[in-house]
Amino acid sequence: MLAFTAAAVAAVTAGPASAQDWPAHPVDMVVAYGAGGGTDTVARQLAEPLSEILGQPVVVKNQAGAGGTIGAAAVASADPDGYTLYMMAAGHTVAAAMYKSLPYDPAQDFVGVSGIATMPLVLVTRPDHEINSIEDLVAKAKADPGGLTIASVGVGSTQHLTASLIASELGIELLEIPYAKTPEGLAAVLSGEVDMMVEVAATVIGQIGAGDLKGIGVTTPERHPAIPDVQSFAEAGHDLDVSTWYGVAAPNGVDAAILAGASEAVKEAIQSEAFAKSLQDRGFILAPSSPDAFTDKFRNAIGVWQKVREDAGIEQR
């Protein structure tokens, strides 16, 4: 079993007696979605190296339902003793904007441990479409307001809200056409039924590389290394920074020394060869961070999605 990282040991032993013993028994990692999904897969892959580093089993527990809010509620009500961790996904912040009332405060009831990885979304069109860049998109949309169509997948989904955010940030009007699932939306793009679609990079990287789809813009400030020819919206002068992401959080109130030790351990686990390769092969960019940085990330995201929902006139559930 690997030795507990020195920085984590120092952080834990610097605290009170309860912190000095952490972790003295298995640690639960709650996943708010079902087994076999993306969040569950990341949690189980991370649990292996994290268990070795901590010297205690990290047990993944699925508590799915209600758009991830059941699992989040379970974490929010857990003892803040360092023995309940939360595999938080970007959906946590989207749910916070989409639900009228929740049995927890999605911002204040949680504290970040560390970010794990991020992945941008990509605006795509068919290869022979006349739009080749973000500048082309803006010019075409302003010349023909409402004349361009964009596939929208799942009301209140990250893709749906990002499509609305892109139109708002670019100051253009796009006619959203709803589809039930991503494959249906992409098929509509390829057939010419709609002009474009926003989708998570992992889903479209291969098709862009093969020339089956054309990337117009990446929603993070930097280009994605797997599709370096696709410009970012920031490069075109637009303040857009949207990604899907994973991170580890905990119930707010965890002892500062335990939180620091957990953060160092998670960051070390993220850098383990097998885990890092698994995520990078799927198009993710590793993004370990401090507790404060990850806390700021998810709390700020909640406000962003709330504003996007309000501006787009999307009703809460």
KEGU-16026 format. One record per residue (C-alpha): x, y, z; residue in three letters. Coordinates in Angstrom, 2 decimals. Layout:
BEGIN
+---------+---------+---------+------+
:      xx :      yy :      zz : type :
+---------+---------+---------+------+
:       X :       Y :       Z :  ALA :
...
+---------+---------+---------+------+
end
This chain:
BEGIN
+---------+---------+---------+------+
:      xx :      yy :      zz : type :
+---------+---------+---------+------+
:    0.00 :    0.00 :    0.00 :  MET :
:    1.37 :    3.43 :   -0.96 :  LEU :
:    2.49 :    5.82 :    1.77 :  ALA :
:    0.16 :    8.70 :    2.52 :  PHE :
:    1.50 :   11.75 :    0.68 :  THR :
:    3.80 :   13.78 :    2.91 :  ALA :
:    1.91 :   17.04 :    2.38 :  ALA :
:   -1.35 :   15.37 :    3.35 :  ALA :
:    0.21 :   13.86 :    6.47 :  VAL :
:    1.56 :   17.24 :    7.51 :  ALA :
:   -1.81 :   18.88 :    6.96 :  ALA :
:   -3.70 :   16.29 :    8.99 :  VAL :
:   -1.31 :   15.99 :   11.92 :  THR :
:   -1.26 :   19.78 :   12.27 :  ALA :
:   -4.92 :   19.75 :   13.32 :  GLY :
:   -6.81 :   18.60 :   16.41 :  PRO :
:   -6.92 :   15.03 :   17.70 :  ALA :
:   -9.83 :   14.01 :   15.48 :  SER :
:   -7.92 :   15.21 :   12.43 :  ALA :
:   -4.74 :   13.41 :   13.47 :  GLN :
:   -6.47 :   10.04 :   13.19 :  ASP :
:   -8.09 :   10.63 :    9.82 :  TRP :
:   -8.79 :    8.37 :    8.05 :  PRO :
:   -9.17 :    5.70 :   10.74 :  ALA :
:  -11.79 :    3.69 :    8.81 :  HIS :
:  -13.24 :    3.44 :    5.27 :  PRO :
:  -14.30 :    6.61 :    3.48 :  VAL :
:  -17.54 :    6.76 :    1.48 :  ASP :
:  -17.66 :    8.48 :   -1.90 :  MET :
:  -21.22 :    9.29 :   -2.91 :  VAL :
:  -22.18 :    9.27 :   -6.59 :  VAL :
:  -25.51 :   10.97 :   -7.29 :  ALA :
:  -26.09 :    8.97 :  -10.47 :  TYR :
:  -26.53 :    5.32 :  -11.38 :  GLY :
:  -23.84 :    2.66 :  -11.69 :  ALA :
:  -22.08 :    2.51 :  -15.04 :  GLY :
:  -22.50 :    6.17 :  -15.98 :  GLY :
:  -19.69 :    8.64 :  -16.52 :  GLY :
:  -19.66 :   10.02 :  -12.98 :  THR :
:  -19.77 :    6.54 :  -11.49 :  ASP :
:  -16.91 :    5.37 :  -13.72 :  THR :
:  -14.69 :    8.30 :  -12.71 :  VAL :
:  -15.47 :    7.70 :   -9.02 :  ALA :
:  -14.59 :    4.01 :   -9.17 :  ARG :
:  -11.41 :    4.65 :  -11.11 :  GLN :
:  -10.34 :    7.33 :   -8.63 :  LEU :
:  -11.25 :    5.21 :   -5.61 :  ALA :
:   -8.51 :    2.69 :   -6.35 :  GLU :
:   -5.44 :    4.95 :   -6.16 :  PRO :
:   -7.09 :    7.09 :   -3.47 :  LEU :
:   -7.58 :    4.03 :   -1.26 :  SER :
:   -3.91 :    3.17 :   -1.57 :  GLU :
:   -2.83 :    6.70 :   -0.71 :  ILE :
:   -5.14 :    7.03 :    2.29 :  LEU :
:   -4.48 :    3.52 :    3.60 :  GLY :
:   -8.24 :    2.95 :    3.95 :  GLN :
:  -10.85 :    1.71 :    1.46 :  PRO :
:  -12.74 :    4.39 :   -0.45 :  VAL :
:  -16.21 :    2.90 :   -0.99 :  VAL :
:  -18.27 :    4.22 :   -3.90 :  VAL :
:  -21.97 :    4.49 :   -3.02 :  LYS :
:  -24.56 :    5.24 :   -5.70 :  ASN :
:  -27.52 :    7.31 :   -4.49 :  GLN :
:  -29.24 :    8.13 :   -7.75 :  ALA :
:  -32.49 :    9.88 :   -8.61 :  GLY :
:  -34.18 :   13.23 :   -9.20 :  ALA :
:  -31.47 :   14.60 :  -11.44 :  GLY :
:  -28.71 :   13.93 :   -8.94 :  GLY :
:  -30.38 :   15.77 :   -6.10 :  THR :
:  -30.98 :   12.71 :   -3.91 :  ILE :
:  -27.28 :   11.94 :   -3.68 :  GLY :
:  -26.43 :   15.60 :   -3.16 :  ALA :
:  -28.95 :   15.80 :   -0.31 :  ALA :
:  -27.39 :   12.75 :    1.33 :  ALA :
:  -23.97 :   14.40 :    1.28 :  VAL :
:  -25.31 :   17.72 :    2.54 :  ALA :
:  -26.86 :   16.02 :    5.57 :  SER :
:  -23.85 :   13.79 :    6.35 :  ALA :
:  -21.53 :   14.46 :    9.26 :  ASP :
:  -18.71 :   16.78 :    8.14 :  PRO :
:  -16.09 :   14.41 :    9.54 :  ASP :
:  -14.16 :   13.63 :    6.37 :  GLY :
:  -15.71 :   10.19 :    5.94 :  TYR :
:  -18.24 :   11.27 :    3.30 :  THR :
:  -16.92 :   12.60 :    0.01 :  LEU :
:  -19.00 :   13.61 :   -3.00 :  TYR :
:  -18.08 :   12.93 :   -6.63 :  MET :
:  -19.50 :   16.21 :   -7.88 :  MET :
:  -20.19 :   16.66 :  -11.57 :  ALA :
:  -21.16 :   19.76 :  -13.53 :  ALA :
:  -24.76 :   18.54 :  -13.33 :  GLY :
:  -24.80 :   19.59 :   -9.67 :  HIS :
:  -24.68 :   23.24 :  -10.69 :  THR :
:  -27.19 :   22.81 :  -13.52 :  VAL :
:  -29.67 :   21.14 :  -11.13 :  ALA :
:  -29.23 :   24.06 :   -8.76 :  ALA :
:  -30.47 :   26.39 :  -11.49 :  ALA :
:  -33.24 :   24.13 :  -12.79 :  MET :
:  -35.07 :   23.10 :   -9.59 :  TYR :
:  -37.39 :   25.51 :   -7.79 :  LYS :
:  -36.60 :   24.10 :   -4.35 :  SER :
:  -34.05 :   21.64 :   -3.04 :  LEU :
:  -33.64 :   20.01 :    0.38 :  PRO :
:  -30.15 :   21.51 :    0.59 :  TYR :
:  -28.26 :   24.64 :   -0.37 :  ASP :
:  -26.28 :   23.62 :   -3.50 :  PRO :
:  -23.65 :   26.29 :   -2.83 :  ALA :
:  -23.26 :   26.65 :    0.92 :  GLN :
:  -23.83 :   23.04 :    2.07 :  ASP :
:  -20.74 :   21.81 :    0.20 :  PHE :
:  -17.05 :   22.61 :    0.20 :  VAL :
:  -14.56 :   21.69 :   -2.49 :  GLY :
:  -11.81 :   19.13 :   -1.92 :  VAL :
:  -10.20 :   19.24 :   -5.38 :  SER :
:  -11.14 :   19.55 :   -8.99 :  GLY :
:  -10.44 :   16.45 :  -11.08 :  ILE :
:  -10.81 :   17.20 :  -14.78 :  ALA :
:  -12.63 :   19.39 :  -17.26 :  THR :
:  -13.83 :   19.05 :  -20.83 :  MET :
:  -15.15 :   21.80 :  -23.10 :  PRO :
:  -18.19 :   21.66 :  -25.27 :  LEU :
:  -17.87 :   22.20 :  -29.01 :  VAL :
:  -20.17 :   23.95 :  -31.45 :  LEU :
:  -20.26 :   21.76 :  -34.57 :  VAL :
:  -21.80 :   21.81 :  -38.02 :  THR :
:  -21.67 :   19.61 :  -41.10 :  ARG :
:  -18.43 :   19.67 :  -43.15 :  PRO :
:  -19.92 :   21.49 :  -46.17 :  ASP :
:  -21.70 :   24.22 :  -44.21 :  HIS :
:  -20.83 :   27.79 :  -45.21 :  GLU :
:  -19.97 :   28.71 :  -41.61 :  ILE :
:  -16.30 :   27.99 :  -40.93 :  ASN :
:  -15.59 :   30.13 :  -37.88 :  SER :
:  -17.14 :   32.00 :  -35.00 :  ILE :
:  -16.79 :   35.22 :  -36.99 :  GLU :
:  -18.73 :   33.62 :  -39.87 :  ASP :
:  -21.43 :   32.54 :  -37.43 :  LEU :
:  -21.90 :   36.03 :  -36.02 :  VAL :
:  -21.98 :   37.64 :  -39.46 :  ALA :
:  -24.46 :   35.13 :  -40.85 :  LYS :
:  -26.74 :   35.26 :  -37.79 :  ALA :
:  -26.87 :   39.06 :  -37.78 :  LYS :
:  -27.60 :   39.16 :  -41.50 :  ALA :
:  -30.49 :   36.72 :  -41.04 :  ASP :
:  -31.83 :   36.92 :  -37.43 :  PRO :
:  -33.44 :   33.63 :  -36.44 :  GLY :
:  -32.48 :   32.05 :  -39.74 :  GLY :
:  -29.89 :   29.72 :  -38.24 :  LEU :
:  -31.01 :   26.64 :  -36.34 :  THR :
:  -29.30 :   24.82 :  -33.50 :  ILE :
:  -30.16 :   21.37 :  -32.16 :  ALA :
:  -31.04 :   21.37 :  -28.47 :  SER :
:  -30.82 :   18.16 :  -26.45 :  VAL :
:  -32.74 :   17.87 :  -23.18 :  GLY :
:  -34.40 :   20.93 :  -21.65 :  VAL :
:  -32.16 :   22.16 :  -18.86 :  GLY :
:  -29.19 :   20.05 :  -19.92 :  SER :
:  -25.69 :   21.48 :  -20.11 :  THR :
:  -25.90 :   21.34 :  -23.91 :  GLN :
:  -29.23 :   23.16 :  -23.94 :  HIS :
:  -28.14 :   25.90 :  -21.58 :  LEU :
:  -24.81 :   26.31 :  -23.35 :  THR :
:  -26.57 :   26.83 :  -26.68 :  ALA :
:  -28.59 :   29.62 :  -25.06 :  SER :
:  -25.47 :   31.09 :  -23.49 :  LEU :
:  -23.61 :   31.12 :  -26.82 :  ILE :
:  -26.42 :   33.04 :  -28.50 :  ALA :
:  -26.51 :   35.53 :  -25.63 :  SER :
:  -22.75 :   36.06 :  -25.48 :  GLU :
:  -22.48 :   36.50 :  -29.26 :  LEU :
:  -25.48 :   38.81 :  -29.38 :  GLY :
:  -27.23 :   36.71 :  -32.00 :  ILE :
:  -30.53 :   34.88 :  -32.40 :  GLU :
:  -30.51 :   31.12 :  -33.00 :  LEU :
:  -33.65 :   29.04 :  -33.45 :  LEU :
:  -33.42 :   26.06 :  -31.11 :  GLU :
:  -34.84 :   22.76 :  -32.39 :  ILE :
:  -35.33 :   20.18 :  -29.60 :  PRO :
:  -34.21 :   16.56 :  -29.86 :  TYR :
:  -34.54 :   13.82 :  -27.30 :  ALA :
:  -30.99 :   12.48 :  -27.50 :  LYS :
:  -27.55 :   13.48 :  -28.73 :  THR :
:  -27.41 :   10.95 :  -31.63 :  PRO :
:  -30.68 :   12.35 :  -33.00 :  GLU :
:  -29.36 :   15.90 :  -32.82 :  GLY :
:  -26.08 :   15.02 :  -34.52 :  LEU :
:  -27.94 :   13.10 :  -37.24 :  ALA :
:  -30.03 :   16.21 :  -37.87 :  ALA :
:  -26.87 :   18.30 :  -38.21 :  VAL :
:  -25.32 :   15.88 :  -40.69 :  LEU :
:  -28.50 :   15.64 :  -42.75 :  SER :
:  -28.86 :   19.41 :  -42.96 :  GLY :
:  -32.08 :   19.42 :  -40.95 :  GLU :
:  -30.43 :   21.87 :  -38.54 :  VAL :
:  -27.35 :   24.03 :  -38.95 :  ASP :
:  -25.39 :   23.23 :  -35.80 :  MET :
:  -25.29 :   21.71 :  -32.34 :  MET :
:  -23.38 :   22.08 :  -29.07 :  VAL :
:  -22.01 :   18.84 :  -27.65 :  GLU :
:  -19.46 :   17.64 :  -25.12 :  VAL :
:  -16.06 :   17.38 :  -26.78 :  ALA :
:  -15.60 :   13.65 :  -26.08 :  ALA :
:  -18.66 :   12.86 :  -28.19 :  THR :
:  -17.50 :   14.73 :  -31.30 :  VAL :
:  -13.69 :   14.75 :  -31.20 :  ILE :
:  -13.45 :   11.58 :  -33.29 :  GLY :
:  -15.93 :   12.82 :  -35.89 :  GLN :
:  -14.17 :   16.18 :  -36.18 :  ILE :
:  -10.82 :   14.42 :  -36.61 :  GLY :
:  -12.27 :   12.15 :  -39.30 :  ALA :
:  -13.81 :   15.08 :  -41.16 :  GLY :
:  -17.39 :   13.94 :  -40.54 :  ASP :
:  -18.17 :   17.07 :  -38.50 :  LEU :
:  -16.71 :   20.57 :  -38.58 :  LYS :
:  -15.84 :   22.31 :  -35.34 :  GLY :
:  -16.78 :   25.99 :  -35.16 :  ILE :
:  -15.77 :   26.87 :  -31.60 :  GLY :
:  -14.63 :   25.44 :  -28.27 :  VAL :
:  -16.32 :   26.79 :  -25.14 :  THR :
:  -13.22 :   27.08 :  -22.95 :  THR :
:  -10.60 :   29.86 :  -23.17 :  PRO :
:   -8.00 :   27.50 :  -24.63 :  GLU :
:   -8.27 :   25.18 :  -27.61 :  ARG :
:   -8.65 :   21.48 :  -26.91 :  HIS :
:   -5.41 :   19.54 :  -27.58 :  PRO :
:   -7.25 :   16.78 :  -29.46 :  ALA :
:   -8.78 :   19.28 :  -31.94 :  ILE :
:   -6.18 :   22.06 :  -32.11 :  PRO :
:   -7.57 :   23.52 :  -35.35 :  ASP :
:  -10.87 :   24.48 :  -33.72 :  VAL :
:  -10.70 :   28.00 :  -32.28 :  GLN :
:  -12.01 :   28.95 :  -28.86 :  SER :
:  -14.74 :   31.54 :  -28.37 :  PHE :
:  -12.29 :   33.53 :  -26.25 :  ALA :
:   -9.91 :   33.79 :  -29.20 :  GLU :
:  -12.72 :   35.36 :  -31.19 :  ALA :
:  -13.19 :   37.96 :  -28.45 :  GLY :
:  -16.13 :   36.44 :  -26.57 :  HIS :
:  -16.21 :   35.93 :  -22.82 :  ASP :
:  -17.28 :   32.29 :  -22.76 :  LEU :
:  -15.90 :   29.64 :  -20.43 :  ASP :
:  -18.13 :   26.57 :  -20.14 :  VAL :
:  -17.12 :   23.00 :  -19.52 :  SER :
:  -18.35 :   19.74 :  -18.18 :  THR :
:  -16.26 :   18.67 :  -15.22 :  TRP :
:  -15.74 :   16.39 :  -12.24 :  TYR :
:  -14.44 :   17.18 :   -8.79 :  GLY :
:  -14.49 :   15.93 :   -5.22 :  VAL :
:  -16.45 :   17.84 :   -2.57 :  ALA :
:  -17.52 :   17.24 :    1.03 :  ALA :
:  -20.19 :   18.47 :    3.44 :  PRO :
:  -19.40 :   22.00 :    4.54 :  ASN :
:  -17.86 :   22.18 :    7.99 :  GLY :
:  -15.11 :   19.60 :    7.56 :  VAL :
:  -12.10 :   20.30 :    9.77 :  ASP :
:   -9.58 :   22.41 :    7.84 :  ALA :
:   -6.73 :   19.96 :    8.46 :  ALA :
:   -8.78 :   16.99 :    7.22 :  ILE :
:   -9.88 :   18.99 :    4.19 :  LEU :
:   -6.28 :   19.88 :    3.35 :  ALA :
:   -5.15 :   16.28 :    3.75 :  GLY :
:   -8.01 :   14.96 :    1.62 :  ALA :
:   -7.23 :   17.51 :   -1.08 :  SER :
:   -3.56 :   16.52 :   -1.27 :  GLU :
:   -4.50 :   12.83 :   -1.41 :  ALA :
:   -7.05 :   13.36 :   -4.18 :  VAL :
:   -4.60 :   15.44 :   -6.21 :  LYS :
:   -2.00 :   12.70 :   -5.88 :  GLU :
:   -4.55 :   10.07 :   -6.97 :  ALA :
:   -5.51 :   12.14 :  -10.03 :  ILE :
:   -1.89 :   12.06 :  -11.17 :  GLN :
:   -1.62 :    8.26 :  -10.90 :  SER :
:   -0.73 :    6.83 :  -14.29 :  GLU :
:   -3.77 :    4.62 :  -14.88 :  ALA :
:   -6.33 :    7.19 :  -13.75 :  PHE :
:   -4.74 :   10.10 :  -15.63 :  ALA :
:   -4.49 :    8.08 :  -18.84 :  LYS :
:   -8.09 :    6.91 :  -18.59 :  SER :
:   -9.44 :   10.45 :  -18.44 :  LEU :
:   -7.04 :   11.91 :  -20.99 :  GLN :
:   -7.90 :    9.13 :  -23.45 :  ASP :
:  -11.55 :   10.18 :  -23.13 :  ARG :
:  -10.78 :   13.82 :  -23.93 :  GLY :
:  -10.63 :   15.23 :  -20.41 :  PHE :
:   -7.99 :   17.71 :  -19.27 :  ILE :
:   -6.72 :   17.06 :  -15.74 :  LEU :
:   -7.51 :   19.95 :  -13.40 :  ALA :
:   -6.50 :   19.24 :   -9.78 :  PRO :
:   -7.01 :   22.27 :   -7.57 :  SER :
:   -7.08 :   23.62 :   -4.04 :  SER :
:  -10.25 :   23.33 :   -1.94 :  PRO :
:  -10.85 :   27.07 :   -2.27 :  ASP :
:  -10.43 :   27.04 :   -6.04 :  ALA :
:  -12.87 :   24.17 :   -6.54 :  PHE :
:  -15.37 :   25.68 :   -4.11 :  THR :
:  -15.27 :   28.95 :   -6.06 :  ASP :
:  -15.68 :   27.03 :   -9.32 :  LYS :
:  -18.91 :   25.26 :   -8.47 :  PHE :
:  -20.44 :   28.16 :   -6.55 :  ARG :
:  -19.76 :   30.57 :   -9.41 :  ASN :
:  -21.17 :   28.07 :  -11.93 :  ALA :
:  -24.48 :   27.96 :  -10.07 :  ILE :
:  -24.91 :   31.70 :  -10.55 :  GLY :
:  -23.97 :   31.48 :  -14.23 :  VAL :
:  -26.56 :   28.79 :  -14.98 :  TRP :
:  -29.25 :   30.57 :  -12.98 :  GLN :
:  -28.76 :   33.68 :  -15.11 :  LYS :
:  -28.69 :   31.67 :  -18.36 :  VAL :
:  -31.95 :   29.94 :  -17.42 :  ARG :
:  -33.63 :   33.23 :  -16.54 :  GLU :
:  -32.40 :   35.01 :  -19.68 :  ASP :
:  -33.58 :   32.13 :  -21.87 :  ALA :
:  -36.98 :   32.02 :  -20.20 :  GLY :
:  -36.61 :   28.37 :  -19.21 :  ILE :
:  -39.04 :   27.35 :  -16.48 :  GLU :
:  -37.77 :   25.66 :  -13.34 :  GLN :
:  -38.99 :   22.20 :  -12.49 :  ARG :
+---------+---------+---------+------+
end
